[in-house]
Amino acid sequence: MTAQRVWWEAGCGRAFPVPSFRLRVRAWGRGGATARRDFQTRAMATRWWCWRRGCSWRPAVRSPRPGHPGCAGLLGTRAASDTRAQMPYFNLVKTLTSVPSVHSISQFHQRTPAVCCCSQTQSGEKYADPFKLGWRDLKGLYEDIRKELCISTKELKDMSEYYFDGKGKAFRPIIVVLMARACNIHHNNSRDMQANQRSIALIAEMIHTASLVHDDVIDDASSRRGKHTVNKIWGEKKAVLAGDLILSAASIVLARIGNTAVTSILTQVIEDLVRGEFLQLGSKENENERFAHYLEKTFKKTASLIANSCKAVSVLSCPDPVVHEIAYQYGKNIGIAFQLIDDVLDFTSCSDQMGKPTSADLKLGLATGPVLFACQQFPEMNAMIMRRFSLPGDVDRARQYVLQSDGVQQTTYLAQQYCHEAVREIRKLRPSTERDALIQLSESVLTRDK
């Protein structure tokens, strides 16, 4: 499956009559601000139809429930035979670009087809490896971060540098430098990377790592990236201080940039991280509110950092607010898709691949996308969600339900839609190698296995 094919590039060569009317959609902006954007539904609905024709749909099979043999059957057979059962495309766009409480999970689940298996693009486009391309500007990234953590106390220095060992994916810095170059080329065809833009990449990685240290304390996690966590080695109290120290060092780097707009943008990330953690600590009793709660938490804990970092580098390179919004929307959608796939891998990947225990979210009492989708097929999971999988056997039973439902496929499909939206946004920039690498990155998000 490639990003281009996924992104409605099937090009079936026929025109189909579709409704022609304009839909106003409210899209997220930084700090809760909203931006209004018109969509021409005819063109997008045509692309949607072309994409559907070009895909080979693989319906998910509903397996028997544990202890209930003979309940197998194809999920969505009626939906496949009734075209009205498919979610209208303009509703899907509204779902992806507006505040996530627009639709309930049950509506999305009932009307969304199973994951599609897309073949190679007809155009045969090949894009540069985004990670190889991005590392041109990130050489010495971790050495530079460690220089910012100049601490006289050896123990505190060891703790704060513990995760900056060069073994991380550097996913966020890669996106930041690619976005910076793409925006530079779009604005004035400049091939130069600004030093301040590279500093945003350092800040993004430092904020992310600090949040990992704090999350491990909250979750009482014992492993991260294939090794013991800071809190398990040095204790929870010292781990909290180490995370704070990393954040303070990131703040110093941010202050050196000296741009008030960029400072405001990136400080929003800290607020979102805190609010996201509070959302994760809570839960919703109403089944229809759970999915909106989950997506909002996902945005604040994961996507906000990527979205606002992308916006920050665009502000440094280009005065056009339209470009700032493109960068923000790309980062937001890629960030949400990244976390959705992470939640899928919690059920489908092994501990050795992930570098941390699988089914970790269930053990923490968290209901992620696969669980919430599985709930639609196995309503008995609702009681387990409400008690946060706290009774003996809850985690194992919930995992069985998820794997026997189409929860994994539905969550993967939703991640595809967010990647589609990210690619739609980034294609608005002037063509460049970096822009195309950001398009390719959307495929990497969907196909990663760790």
Summary of the structure (lengths in Angstrom):
residues: 450
radius of gyration: 22.0
end to end distance: 17.6
largest distance: 69.9
contacts: 1502
relative contact order: 0.13
helix: 63%
strand: 6%
